Amino acid sequence: MYDIGRLLVVLGAEHPPLALNRARLIAQATGAHLHLLVCDRHHDRTALLAGLKAGLADEGYSVSGEQAWDQTLHRTVILVQQAEGCDLVIKQHVPDGALNALYPS
């Protein structure tokens, strides 16, 4: 069986925390450390991240987190995953509309 020691949880500031709920269940079962990642190049999400980390720590989870951005979302996730040594990445998929596919932000 593969041992999961660290989970990278990619959070979107504007979406419900479905990925976080799934990560909590996995961490509960495995005892894994949660590393929260907010990918946002335009807004400071320090308060959001601090609140999530404090709440998870109060519930007994081992947790850390950061806000980062490096050119694209997938590049940011890969760089943080490698830097943190995370064994599993959990991210909620949000489908883009047709206009977003044509004109990405």
N, C-alpha and C positions, 0 to 999 in steps of 0.2 A: 504494500500500500504506500502511496506517495504521501510524505509528511508535509503538511501545509503549515509553515511557521509565520508567514507574513502575507497579509492581504492588502493589495492596493485597491482602494475604493475611489473611483472617479465620480465626483459629484458635480451636478449642474445646479447652479444657484437658482434657476427658474423652474426646476422640475421637482416633483415630489421625490422624497428620498427612497425610492424603491431599491436602488442598488445598496444603500446603507442598510436597509432592513434585511436584505439577503446576506450581506456581509456579517451582520450581527449573528444571524443564525449559524453561519459557518464557523465564526469565531467562537461561539458558544460551544459548539460540538468539538472543535479541534483545539481550542485554547490559543488560537493564532493572534498575532499582533495586527491591529488595524492601522493602516497608513492612509489618511484621507487626503485626496488631491482635488483642489478646485482649480479648473483650467479657465481662467478669465483674464484676458489681456486689457480690458477696458475699465473694470471696476475693482475696488479694494474689497475683498471678501473676508478680511481678517476677523471681523466680529462674528460672522456666520461660522467660520471655521473654529474659532475659540469656543463658541457656544456648543457646537457639536462635540468637540473634544472633551469639554468639561462634563457634558451630559453622559457621554460614553464612559469616561473615567469614573464618574459617580456610580455607574451601573457595574463597575468592576472590570471593564475591558482595558487592555493595554492598547493605548492609542497615541498616534502622532499625526501630524498633518502639515500641509503646506499649500500655498497658492503658487502656481507656476504657469509660464507660457513660453513656448519656443517654436515659433513659426506656424505650426499646425497642431491640432488636437492630438492626432495620433503620434506625432513626433514627441510632444510633451509627455504623453503617457509612457512611451517607450523609454525615454531618458530617465524619468522618475522611477520606473519599474527597475531599470538596471542599477541606478544609483542606490536605491533602497533595498535591493535584493529580494523583491517580493516574488512569492511563488505563484500567486494567482491574482489576476486583475478582474475586478467586478465593475461593470459600467452599464448604466441603463441606456438602451438604444432608443433614440427619439427620431422617428422618420422625418426627413425633410420634405417640405412641400415642393411642388414643381418649380416655383419661383426661386426658392432657396438653392435648388440644384443649378439653376441657370446663373444666379447672381449671388454667390456666397459672400458672406460678410468678411 
